[in-house]
Amino acid sequence: MPAALLMLLACFVLVFTIIPLHDVQSIEQFFSILITYVWGAACIVAVIAVVGIYLFVWIENRKDAKEAEEKSKLAGRE
């Protein structure tokens, strides 16, 4: 839910502040500007998603390695 509200806020900011700064002369120019900003936002979201997945997998692998190390230490003591 908060992500949807954040996306809605971003749309309002785009439509009411950024696009009027471009002095739009036609509907084609409006859609061209809109598509440019949407592609830019999509690229940013994709990069954040890839980095997030990489960090998640890296953290999980570190946890698994620590657990395996603890198990081997416990097995060595017994």
Backbone hydrogen bonds in HBPLUS format (Angstrom, degrees):
<---DONOR---> <-ACCEPTOR-->    atom                        ^
c    i                          cat <-CA-CA->   ^        H-A-AA   ^      H-
h    n   atom  resd res      DA  || num        DHA   H-A  angle D-A-AA Bond
n    s   type  num  typ     dist DA aas  dist angle  dist       angle   num
A0005-LEU N   A0001-MET O   3.08 MM   4  6.40 158.4  2.12 154.4 160.3     1
A0006-LEU N   A0002-PRO O   2.90 MM   4  6.10 151.5  1.98 145.1 153.2     2
A0007-MET N   A0003-ALA O   2.92 MM   4  6.18 152.9  1.99 145.9 152.9     3
A0008-LEU N   A0004-ALA O   2.94 MM   4  6.16 153.7  2.01 145.2 152.5     4
A0009-LEU N   A0005-LEU O   2.93 MM   4  6.15 156.2  1.99 146.0 152.2     5
A0010-ALA N   A0006-LEU O   2.94 MM   4  6.18 153.9  2.01 143.6 150.9     6
A0011-CYS N   A0007-MET O   2.96 MM   4  6.25 150.2  2.05 145.2 152.9     7
A0012-PHE N   A0008-LEU O   3.03 MM   4  6.36 158.0  2.08 149.3 154.7     8
A0013-VAL N   A0009-LEU O   2.94 MM   4  6.20 160.6  1.98 152.0 157.4     9
A0014-LEU N   A0010-ALA O   2.91 MM   4  6.08 159.4  1.95 146.7 152.6    10
A0015-VAL N   A0011-CYS O   2.89 MM   4  6.07 169.6  1.90 155.1 157.4    11
A0016-PHE N   A0012-PHE O   2.89 MM   4  5.82 163.3  1.92 150.2 155.1    12
A0017-THR N   A0013-VAL O   2.95 MM   4  5.43 140.3  2.11 138.8 144.7    13
A0018-ILE N   A0013-VAL O   3.34 MM   5  6.75 157.5  2.39 148.9 155.4    14
A0019-ILE N   A0014-LEU O   3.02 MM   5  6.07 169.3  2.03 169.5 169.5    15
A0021-LEU N   A0018-ILE O   3.13 MM   3  5.47 141.8  2.28 106.8 117.6    16
A0022-HIS N   A0019-ILE O   3.04 MM   3  5.59 166.2  2.06 121.5 125.9    17
A0030-PHE N   A0026-SER O   3.04 MM   4  6.34 152.2  2.12 143.2 151.3    18
A0031-PHE N   A0027-ILE O   2.96 MM   4  6.24 162.8  1.99 149.7 152.7    19
A0032-SER N   A0028-GLU O   2.91 MM   4  6.09 149.5  2.00 143.9 153.1    20
A0033-ILE N   A0029-GLN O   2.98 MM   4  6.19 160.6  2.01 149.8 153.7    21
A0034-LEU N   A0030-PHE O   2.88 MM   4  6.10 161.9  1.91 150.4 156.3    22
A0035-ILE N   A0031-PHE O   2.83 MM   4  5.91 164.0  1.86 147.6 151.5    23
A0036-THR N   A0032-SER O   3.06 MM   4  6.21 154.2  2.12 141.6 148.8    24
A0037-TYR N   A0033-ILE O   3.07 MM   4  6.38 161.3  2.11 153.4 157.1    25
A0038-VAL N   A0034-LEU O   2.90 MM   4  6.13 155.6  1.96 150.0 157.7    26
A0039-TRP N   A0035-ILE O   2.87 MM   4  6.03 163.0  1.90 152.2 156.0    27
A0040-GLY N   A0036-THR O   3.03 MM   4  6.23 157.2  2.08 144.0 150.7    28
A0041-ALA N   A0037-TYR O   2.90 MM   4  6.12 159.7  1.95 147.9 153.1    29
A0042-ALA N   A0038-VAL O   2.84 MM   4  6.05 155.0  1.91 147.6 155.2    30
A0043-CYS N   A0039-TRP O   2.93 MM   4  6.16 153.7  2.00 148.8 155.3    31
A0044-ILE N   A0040-GLY O   3.07 MM   4  6.35 157.4  2.13 146.9 152.8    32
A0045-VAL N   A0041-ALA O   2.93 MM   4  6.17 163.0  1.96 152.2 156.7    33
A0046-ALA N   A0042-ALA O   2.90 MM   4  6.07 155.2  1.97 145.1 152.2    34
A0047-VAL N   A0043-CYS O   2.99 MM   4  6.22 159.3  2.03 149.3 154.1    35
A0048-ILE N   A0044-ILE O   3.01 MM   4  6.24 164.0  2.03 151.9 156.3    36
A0049-ALA N   A0045-VAL O   2.89 MM   4  6.08 155.8  1.95 148.0 154.9    37
A0050-VAL N   A0046-ALA O   2.95 MM   4  6.16 162.3  1.98 151.6 155.8    38
A0051-VAL N   A0047-VAL O   2.98 MM   4  6.16 167.8  2.00 153.8 157.2    39
A0052-GLY N   A0048-ILE O   2.88 MM   4  5.97 156.4  1.94 144.9 152.3    40
A0053-ILE N   A0049-ALA O   2.91 MM   4  6.11 159.8  1.95 151.1 155.9    41
A0054-TYR N   A0050-VAL O   2.95 MM   4  6.12 163.1  1.97 149.5 154.6    42
A0055-LEU N   A0051-VAL O   2.91 MM   4  6.12 164.7  1.93 152.4 156.2    43
A0056-PHE N   A0052-GLY O   2.93 MM   4  6.08 156.8  1.98 146.1 152.9    44
A0057-VAL N   A0053-ILE O   2.95 MM   4  6.16 168.4  1.97 155.9 158.1    45
A0058-TRP N   A0054-TYR O   2.93 MM   4  6.09 159.8  1.98 149.7 155.9    46
A0059-ILE N   A0055-LEU O   2.91 MM   4  6.05 162.0  1.94 151.0 155.1    47
A0060-GLU N   A0056-PHE O   2.96 MM   4  6.17 163.1  1.99 150.9 155.9    48
A0061-ASN N   A0057-VAL O   2.91 MM   4  6.09 155.1  1.97 148.2 155.1    49
A0062-ARG N   A0058-TRP O   3.01 MM   4  6.26 150.6  2.10 144.0 151.9    50
A0063-LYS N   A0059-ILE O   2.96 MM   4  6.27 155.7  2.02 150.0 156.6    51
A0064-ASP N   A0060-GLU O   2.94 MM   4  6.20 162.1  1.97 150.1 154.7    52
A0065-ALA N   A0061-ASN O   2.91 MM   4  6.09 153.9  1.97 144.4 151.8    53
A0066-LYS N   A0062-ARG O   2.95 MM   4  6.18 156.8  2.00 148.3 154.2    54
A0067-GLU N   A0063-LYS O   2.93 MM   4  6.19 159.7  1.97 151.9 157.6    55
A0068-ALA N   A0064-ASP O   2.92 MM   4  6.12 158.3  1.97 147.8 153.7    56
A0069-GLU N   A0065-ALA O   2.92 MM   4  6.10 152.1  2.00 144.1 152.0    57
A0070-GLU N   A0066-LYS O   2.89 MM   4  6.13 158.2  1.94 150.1 155.7    58
A0071-LYS N   A0067-GLU O   2.93 MM   4  6.13 157.7  1.98 148.2 154.3    59
A0072-SER N   A0068-ALA O   2.96 MM   4  6.16 153.7  2.03 143.5 150.6    60
A0073-LYS N   A0069-GLU O   2.97 MM   4  6.21 149.5  2.06 144.9 153.4    61
A0074-LEU N   A0070-GLU O   2.93 MM   4  6.17 160.0  1.97 149.3 154.6    62
A0075-ALA N   A0071-LYS O   2.86 MM   4  6.03 153.6  1.92 145.5 153.3    63
A0076-GLY N   A0072-SER O   2.95 MM   4  6.03 142.3  2.10 136.3 146.1    64
A0077-ARG N   A0073-LYS O   3.12 MM   4  6.36 139.3  2.30 143.3 153.0    65
A0078-GLU N   A0074-LEU O   3.34 MM   4  6.55 149.4  2.44 144.7 151.0    66
